[in-house]
Amino acid sequence: MSYTTKASDWEVAGIGCLAGGTGVAGGWFIFIFQSKSADVSMGCRFVGLGAGGGADLGKIGKSLKLIKNAPALEKLFKVTSYGAASFASFSPIEVEEAFSMSDLHHTIGRLSMAGVAPVYGYTAMYITAATGVFSAYFKSQACNGWGFGAGAVAMTTVGMWFNQD
């Protein structure tokens, strides 16, 4: 079992994000995907651009200074996502087509979210990984949760899933 093993028992947990915009919106969103049958637990990020408004430094954001250095931000998210796996709250994914982490890498997707967190708050989030115009590994999968952060945001983005450097 490994990175290339297809499975249908995936679970996902949202770990953090840095998102915002006014009209045009986008962000970096960090998740952990895990599957018992594939024996994999891996940090993944979704990078998207779309429409919305607000700003959100969700769950792990510390300051707006993070925006200035995207490569350092990616490394921070990668390290934090692996450390967060032990206490993350996972949601089962309703899989439409079995997939592996290898399959998910560079897959086009959509992420829609709305949340408010003055210091601690709730975010409603739905994620999709498309395999074609009418097919997907998963569609509008709920990945909601409570977390520490600062901001208020509502957006829908289209982007890409990544899980390798």
C-alpha positions in Angstrom: 0.0 0.0 0.0 1.4 3.4 -0.9 1.1 6.7 -2.6 0.0 5.1 -5.8 -2.7 2.8 -4.2 -6.2 3.6 -5.3 -8.8 3.6 -2.4 -12.4 4.6 -1.7 -12.1 5.0 2.1 -10.5 8.5 2.1 -11.0 11.0 4.9 -10.0 14.7 4.8 -9.2 17.3 7.4 -8.8 21.1 6.8 -5.6 22.3 8.5 -5.2 25.9 7.4 -5.5 28.6 4.8 -4.4 32.0 3.7 -7.2 33.4 1.5 -8.7 36.7 0.5 -9.8 39.2 -2.1 -12.4 41.7 -3.2 -14.2 40.6 -6.3 -11.3 38.5 -7.4 -10.3 36.1 -4.6 -8.0 33.2 -4.0 -5.7 31.4 -1.6 -3.7 28.5 -0.4 -5.6 25.8 1.5 -4.0 23.0 3.4 -5.6 19.6 4.0 -4.6 16.1 5.2 -6.0 13.2 3.3 -5.8 9.7 4.8 -6.9 6.2 3.8 -6.6 3.1 6.0 -6.8 0.7 3.0 -4.0 2.6 1.1 -2.1 3.0 4.4 -1.5 6.7 3.5 -1.8 10.0 5.4 -0.5 12.9 3.5 -0.6 16.7 3.5 -2.2 18.2 0.4 -2.7 21.8 -0.7 -5.2 23.4 -3.0 -4.3 26.6 -4.7 -7.2 28.4 -6.3 -8.4 31.7 -7.8 -12.0 32.8 -8.2 -14.6 35.2 -6.9 -15.4 36.4 -3.4 -14.5 38.8 -0.7 -12.9 39.1 2.7 -9.6 37.8 4.2 -8.9 34.7 6.2 -5.9 33.5 8.1 -7.5 30.3 9.1 -6.3 27.8 11.8 -2.6 28.4 11.5 -2.2 32.0 10.2 -0.1 34.3 12.4 0.2 37.6 10.5 -0.3 39.3 7.2 3.5 39.3 6.8 3.2 35.7 5.6 1.7 36.9 2.3 5.1 38.5 1.3 6.9 35.1 1.0 4.9 32.4 -0.6 7.7 29.8 -0.7 8.2 30.1 3.0 4.5 29.9 3.5 4.3 26.6 1.6 7.1 25.1 3.8 5.3 26.3 6.9 2.0 24.7 5.8 3.8 21.4 4.9 5.5 21.1 8.3 2.3 22.2 10.1 0.1 19.8 8.2 2.1 16.7 9.2 2.2 17.8 12.8 -1.6 18.5 12.8 -2.5 14.9 11.7 -2.6 13.6 15.3 -5.3 16.0 16.5 -7.2 16.8 13.3 -10.9 16.1 12.9 -11.4 14.1 9.8 -14.5 13.9 7.6 -15.2 10.9 5.4 -15.2 11.6 1.7 -18.0 10.3 -0.5 -15.8 9.0 -3.3 -17.2 8.8 -6.8 -14.1 7.2 -8.3 -11.4 5.4 -6.4 -8.1 7.5 -6.4 -4.6 7.5 -5.0 -2.6 10.5 -3.8 -0.6 10.2 -7.1 -3.9 10.6 -9.0 -4.9 13.6 -6.9 -1.6 15.5 -7.6 -2.2 18.1 -10.3 -6.0 17.4 -10.5 -8.2 20.4 -11.2 -10.7 21.2 -8.4 -13.0 23.7 -6.9 -13.2 25.0 -3.3 -16.1 27.1 -1.9 -16.0 28.5 1.6 -17.5 30.9 4.0 -16.3 31.6 7.5 -15.9 34.0 10.4 -13.2 33.9 13.0 -12.4 36.9 15.2 -9.9 34.6 17.1 -11.8 31.3 17.0 -14.5 30.6 14.5 -16.2 28.3 12.1 -15.7 27.7 8.4 -18.0 26.0 6.0 -16.0 24.5 3.1 -16.8 22.3 0.2 -14.1 20.7 -2.0 -14.1 18.9 -5.4 -11.4 17.1 -7.4 -12.6 16.7 -11.0 -11.5 14.0 -13.5 -13.5 15.4 -16.4 -16.4 17.7 -17.2 -19.0 15.4 -15.7 -16.8 13.1 -13.5 -14.9 13.6 -10.3 -12.9 11.7 -7.6 -15.2 13.6 -5.2 -17.7 16.5 -5.6 -18.7 19.2 -3.1 -17.3 17.2 -0.2 -18.0 19.0 3.1 -14.8 19.8 5.1 -16.2 22.1 7.7 -14.8 22.9 11.1 -13.8 25.1 14.0 -10.4 26.6 14.3 -8.2 29.5 15.4 -7.6 32.3 13.0 -8.6 35.8 12.1 -10.9 37.0 9.3 -14.2 36.7 7.5 -14.4 35.4 4.0 -16.8 34.0 1.4 -15.4 32.7 -1.9 -15.5 30.1 -4.7 -12.3 29.2 -6.4 -11.1 26.9 -9.2 -7.6 25.6 -8.9 -5.3 22.6 -8.6 -4.5 20.0 -6.0 -0.8 19.4 -5.0 0.8 16.9 -2.7 4.4 16.8 -3.8 7.1 19.4 -3.9 
